[in-house]
């Protein structure tokens, strides 16, 4: 991993667009170096095969892809990205942006592949997640409709986050941070990174990224 990759991410994170309604969230026009985002998008990963989607991410527990020690050793790309978001400079920068201390947390990154009638019901992230940062990775026709749906406190739709390759969407768990993925027919594969900084007492340690800092 080169310092250039960290510098590019650092530069892109400086361009955060804060939106305060219906809860504080940040949108990034781009996050990763363009070639890295393309490489992630083109990984030959196969989405899980399910007869029925429940509206919950944990339906897919047996086939979820995490940037854990095993996968970071298998894929250099995973290793390099984990190192970027474990870098103290990036952690300090994200802490400054969101106003929450992240340096004592642990890094958890998931590569998601959603297709067909996949959906996620409106939900709140658990309090053990200090920060949630999504990076969208698909560039297929129709993918612009695949963004995360944000809800008002009454669970009426407020807006849908724009979806495009390398766009970032970030927020913190809270009492009003309702979000999900609206029901739709996804023709293709909706790919994303879900980056979380989680509390140290995170139970599923096999999901955590290795740190070399």
Number of C-alpha atoms within 10 A of each C-alpha: 12 8 8 10 16 21 15 14 17 19 14 17 22 13 14 19 13 15 11 9 13 15 18 15 19 20 22 19 17 22 26 23 16 12 9 16 19 16 11 21 20 13 10 7 14 11 17 16 12 13 7 10 16 14 18 14 14 10 14 16 9 8 13 16 18 22 27 23 17 14 15 19 13 12 11 12 18 21 21 17 20 24 21 22 22 22 16 14 14 19 21 14 15 21 15 12 14 18 10 13 15 21 16 11 20 21 27 26 24 19 19 23 20 19 18 17 16 21 20 17 16 19 17 15 18 12 13 16 20 21 24 19 19 24 25 29 27 25 19 13 9 12 21 15 16 24 22 19 20 24 22 16 14 9 13 11 16 16 15 18 17 18 24 20 24 26 21 27 25 21 19 24 16 15 12 17 21 24 22 20 18 21 15 13 12 17 14 16 21 23 25 24 21 19 22 23 25 21 17 12 10 15 10 8 12 14 19 22 26 20 15 8 7
